[in-house]
Amino acid sequence: MKTSHFVSFLVGLTVCFSACHPQSDYCTVKGSVKGLKDGTKLELQDEYDHFKVIATTRVKEGAYEFHPGVSAPTHVYLYSGDEEQLKDFFLEPGTIIADIDATDEMDYAAFAAGTPSNDLLREINQLETSGDLDAASAIRDEVLNAEETGILALYLADANGATAAQGLVVLDRLSEELAAKPYVDEFRETLARRARTEPAPEGSESPNYFIDMEFPDIDGNLISLSSVVNNPANRYILLDFWATWCDPCRQSIPKLQALYKEYHNKGLEIYSVSEDENEKNWKSFLPESGMNWVNVRDTHPGRNEKSMWTEYALHGIPTMLIIDGETGAIIFRDRKKDIATVIASLFQ
């Protein structure tokens, strides 16, 4: 991404938000609707204010339109009346276009457009989809490392392409309106936990070590992560958080199979932790999956105090970490990078 492009984006944000007056200015959210009957209730929920409902409307003649008041930019989810997630996007001044196709189960992942933050996030996604991960990372890093105080920086700080250190810097420079969101204080605590499970920042005197866990395998045998790390045959351990219900996780299995085949005899072990709540689904999937490495199931899956999801401050799955078998230090954590390239570099 050219610097001039990014500067134009920042200028656009400055002009947009400097013209906003909470009591009088509005943004418009609208789009076409496919697969929902006229009269279906739609609502916008503010993720950064505990999913508070901030606007409602109904489908009319195959379309919808919201006019929520804007007191500060935020990230919202668009739900139907039966609590089906349809879209998520940034709510900011301007006209936001978010077409809905309820007949397409992947339509929720189609990005909104029409305002600066939504357009730039859409561009990042398009680059990632096309396989240009370096260009996408360059844009993300430029937003995170610039003096940008707005909604896109906050959102990207909560993406797994960002480090905890980057995220904490962003939180410290947020605009006053965004900093007041309940989500920000909660996110700061999450980042503090995540910082303990990332590679230590450059210049740090002490590395970050893995957090141990012990869960049952498909036969009910308890296998600890420490037993795998401490096995002298294992030079590096790939810690893989996944679930059978996660499509990107399942799509990553062939890549993991290839890595295991090439590097297992050289000292690579994989420790896959399923976040499946349904144990039967996990047990029925594994035998045919070709995941011929260590597989266990988190017996307290999801976001709760006892879950490894919480301990490792996961933002989403799949998330992969690499642990040095000799020291136990975490040397890699980043969903957005090509894990195959990272593994290959370790075994050069």
Secondary structure, DSSP 8 states (H G I E B T S, - for coil): --HHHHHHHHHHHHHHHHT--TTT-B-EEEEEEESS-TT-EEEEEEGGGTTEEEEEEE-BTTEEEE--B-SS-EEEEEEETT--EEEEEEE-SSEEE--EETT-TTGGGS--BSSHHHHHHHHHHHHHHTT-HHHHHHHHHHHHHTT--SHHHHHHHTSTTS-HHHHHHHHHT--HHHHTSHHHHHHHHHHHHHGGGS---TT-SS--B----EEE-TTS-EEEHHHHHT-TT-SEEEEEEE-TT-HHHHHHHHHHHHHHHHHGGGTEEEEEEE--S-HHHHHHHGGGTT--SEEEE-SS-SSSTT-HHHHTT-SSSSEEEEEETTT-BEEEE-TTS-HHHHHHHHT-
